[in-house]
Amino acid sequence: MQKKFVLIVDLDGVIVDTFSAHVCGWKKVAKLHGKSLSDFNFVSLKGVSTLKALDEIRKHLCIETEDFLFDESFRIKNETRDEIFSTITPEDIDTHLHDFLECIDFSVCEIVCFATTTRARDILEKLGILDLFSEVYCGSMINVKKINSLNGIISMAKTKFTVESSNIIVLDDSAAICSKFAGLGVRSFLIPNVNVRREFYENSVVPYVKNLNIYLAD
């Protein structure tokens, strides 16, 4: 009998670029306080909750807690994000991932989405691929820092789909996330920049899943 596998796919950066929407919101928050984030490393906020991200921005802008407009900043950031999210279409999905998923044998491999945003299901629906996912782990299921949620994510996947850690595969664009998953006994692939992704899937990811007999294309 064919073993069951679980493929966990990161939403932002692997399925679609939603990070730019968050960056736009954070820039508006800085503007609200009469400041700029031109020298800020936005990548450091990947996988971080909105409230935690706002506090990191507050510190970078050298604003005291009592002087930072948290409620207004939260509203502006989320309104900006939602406005951009509302324009997402199926054309926005990463084509390399899309081509890869089309060849997965769904009879023996469950697909799971992993994201910090509470809007993950809405985004997947707008992309026209929500029905491909057996589960979506997002929002309140994820800790303030995404990397601290990995043990729980693995536990939920193992319980729901009756698989071992060795039968879980992760696609993520965060080196820290991939390293943590690997340390927990999960095979992870660090998805590179878009310009080299096709070669990466063809030379690394596809051969691996073919060897597991869960890839249908030649």
C-alpha positions as CSV (number, residue, x, y, z in Angstrom):
1,M,0.0,0.0,0.0
2,Q,1.3,3.5,-1.0
3,K,2.4,5.6,2.0
4,K,0.6,8.8,2.7
5,F,2.5,12.1,2.5
6,V,1.8,15.7,3.5
7,L,3.2,18.7,1.6
8,I,3.2,21.9,3.6
9,V,3.4,25.0,1.4
10,D,4.2,28.5,2.7
11,L,1.7,31.1,1.4
12,D,3.7,34.3,1.2
13,G,6.6,34.0,-1.1
14,V,6.0,30.5,-2.3
15,I,2.4,30.4,-3.4
16,V,2.0,34.2,-4.1
17,D,3.8,37.4,-3.2
18,T,1.6,38.9,-0.4
19,F,4.5,40.4,1.4
20,S,4.5,43.5,-0.7
21,A,1.0,44.3,0.6
22,H,2.2,44.1,4.2
23,V,5.2,46.4,3.4
24,C,2.9,49.0,1.8
25,G,0.9,49.0,5.0
26,W,3.9,49.3,7.3
27,K,5.2,52.3,5.2
28,K,1.8,54.0,5.8
29,V,2.1,53.4,9.5
30,A,5.5,55.2,9.5
31,K,4.0,58.1,7.5
32,L,1.2,58.3,10.1
33,H,3.9,59.1,12.7
34,G,5.7,61.5,10.4
35,K,8.6,59.1,9.8
36,S,10.1,56.9,7.1
37,L,11.1,53.3,6.9
38,S,13.5,53.7,4.0
39,D,16.3,52.0,5.9
40,F,14.2,49.3,7.5
41,N,14.8,45.5,6.8
42,F,11.2,44.4,6.1
43,V,12.3,40.8,5.6
44,S,12.9,40.6,9.3
45,L,9.1,40.8,9.7
46,K,8.3,37.8,7.6
47,G,6.3,35.3,9.7
48,V,5.7,37.8,12.5
49,S,2.2,38.8,13.6
50,T,0.8,42.3,12.9
51,L,1.0,43.4,16.6
52,K,4.6,42.2,17.0
53,A,5.6,43.7,13.6
54,L,4.1,47.1,14.7
55,D,6.1,47.0,17.9
56,E,9.3,46.3,16.0
57,I,8.6,49.2,13.7
58,R,7.9,51.4,16.7
59,K,11.3,50.5,18.2
60,H,13.0,51.2,14.8
61,L,11.3,54.6,14.6
62,C,12.4,55.4,18.2
63,I,8.9,56.1,19.4
64,E,7.9,55.5,23.0
65,T,5.2,53.0,23.6
66,E,2.8,55.6,25.0
67,D,3.3,57.8,21.9
68,F,2.8,55.1,19.3
69,L,-0.7,55.0,17.8
70,F,-1.2,51.2,17.9
71,D,-4.9,51.1,17.2
72,E,-4.8,53.5,14.3
73,S,-1.6,51.8,13.0
74,F,-3.3,48.4,13.2
75,R,-6.3,49.7,11.3
76,I,-4.3,51.5,8.6
77,K,-2.0,48.5,8.1
78,N,-4.8,46.0,7.7
79,E,-7.0,48.2,5.5
80,T,-4.0,48.7,3.2
81,R,-3.3,45.0,3.1
82,D,-7.0,44.1,2.5
83,E,-7.3,46.6,-0.3
84,I,-4.3,45.0,-2.1
85,F,-5.5,41.5,-1.3
86,S,-8.9,42.3,-2.9
87,T,-7.1,42.7,-6.3
88,I,-5.4,39.2,-6.2
89,T,-6.3,37.0,-9.2
90,P,-5.3,33.5,-10.4
91,E,-2.6,35.2,-12.5
92,D,-0.8,36.1,-9.3
93,I,0.0,32.6,-8.3
94,D,3.7,31.5,-8.7
95,T,3.7,29.6,-12.0
96,H,6.5,27.3,-10.9
97,L,4.6,26.1,-7.9
98,H,1.3,25.9,-9.9
99,D,3.0,23.6,-12.5
100,F,4.5,21.5,-9.7
101,L,1.2,21.0,-7.8
102,E,-0.6,20.0,-11.0
103,C,1.6,16.9,-11.1
104,I,1.2,15.8,-7.5
105,D,-0.8,12.6,-6.9
106,F,-3.5,13.9,-4.5
107,S,-4.6,10.3,-3.7
108,V,-1.5,9.8,-1.6
109,C,-0.4,13.4,-0.8
110,E,-2.3,15.9,1.2
111,I,-1.5,19.6,0.6
112,V,-1.5,22.0,3.5
113,C,-1.1,25.8,3.5
114,F,0.9,27.5,6.2
115,A,0.6,31.3,6.8
116,T,0.5,33.9,9.5
117,T,-2.2,36.0,7.8
118,T,-5.8,35.3,8.9
119,R,-6.8,35.9,5.3
120,A,-5.1,32.8,3.9
121,R,-8.3,31.0,2.9
122,D,-9.6,34.2,1.1
123,I,-6.3,34.5,-0.8
124,L,-6.3,30.9,-1.8
125,E,-9.9,31.2,-3.0
126,K,-9.1,34.3,-5.0
127,L,-6.2,32.4,-6.6
128,G,-8.6,29.6,-7.5
129,I,-6.7,26.9,-5.7
130,L,-8.4,26.6,-2.3
131,D,-9.9,23.2,-3.2
132,L,-6.3,21.8,-3.6
133,F,-5.6,22.2,0.1
134,S,-6.8,19.7,2.7
135,E,-6.0,22.1,5.5
136,V,-5.0,25.7,6.1
137,Y,-3.0,26.5,9.2
138,C,-3.2,30.3,9.8
139,G,-4.2,33.1,12.0
140,S,-4.8,32.1,15.7
141,M,-3.3,28.7,15.0
142,I,0.1,30.4,14.4
143,N,2.2,31.9,17.3
144,V,3.4,35.5,17.3
145,K,6.5,34.3,15.6
146,K,5.8,31.8,12.9
147,I,9.0,29.8,13.6
148,N,7.7,29.0,17.1
149,S,4.6,27.3,15.6
150,L,6.4,24.5,13.8
151,N,6.2,21.8,16.5
152,G,2.5,22.4,16.7
153,I,2.0,22.4,12.9
154,I,3.9,19.0,12.6
155,S,1.8,17.6,15.5
156,M,-1.5,18.7,13.9
157,A,-0.5,17.3,10.5
158,K,0.7,14.0,11.9
159,T,-2.6,13.6,13.9
160,K,-5.0,14.6,11.1
161,F,-3.3,12.7,8.3
162,T,-1.8,9.8,10.2
163,V,1.7,10.3,8.9
164,E,5.2,10.3,10.4
165,S,7.5,13.4,10.4
166,S,9.6,11.7,7.7
167,N,6.6,11.7,5.4
168,I,6.1,15.5,5.7
169,I,7.6,17.8,3.0
170,V,7.9,21.6,3.4
171,L,8.3,24.3,0.8
172,D,9.2,27.6,2.3
173,D,11.3,30.7,1.4
174,S,12.6,31.3,4.9
175,A,16.0,29.7,5.7
176,A,15.2,29.9,9.4
177,I,11.9,28.1,9.0
178,C,13.4,25.4,6.7
179,S,16.3,24.8,9.2
180,K,13.9,24.5,12.1
181,F,11.7,22.0,10.2
182,A,14.8,20.0,9.2
183,G,15.8,19.9,12.9
184,L,12.4,18.3,13.6
185,G,12.9,15.5,11.1
186,V,11.0,17.1,8.3
187,R,12.4,17.3,4.7
188,S,12.3,21.0,3.8
189,F,13.1,22.8,0.6
190,L,14.3,26.5,0.7
191,I,12.5,28.0,-2.3
192,P,14.9,30.5,-4.0
193,N,14.2,33.8,-5.9
194,V,11.8,33.7,-8.7
195,N,14.4,33.9,-11.5
196,V,15.9,30.5,-10.5
197,R,12.9,28.7,-9.3
198,R,12.1,26.7,-12.4
199,E,15.5,25.1,-12.3
200,F,15.3,24.6,-8.5
201,Y,12.0,22.7,-8.8
202,E,13.2,20.7,-11.8
203,N,16.6,19.8,-10.2
204,S,15.7,19.4,-6.5
205,V,12.1,19.2,-5.6
206,V,10.7,17.2,-8.5
207,P,13.4,14.4,-8.3
208,Y,12.7,14.0,-4.6
209,V,8.9,13.6,-4.9
210,K,9.3,11.4,-7.9
211,N,11.4,9.1,-5.8
212,L,8.4,9.0,-3.3
213,N,6.1,8.0,-6.2
214,I,3.8,11.0,-5.6
215,Y,4.6,12.9,-8.8
216,L,2.6,11.9,-11.8
217,A,4.5,13.6,-14.7
218,D,7.5,12.0,-16.4
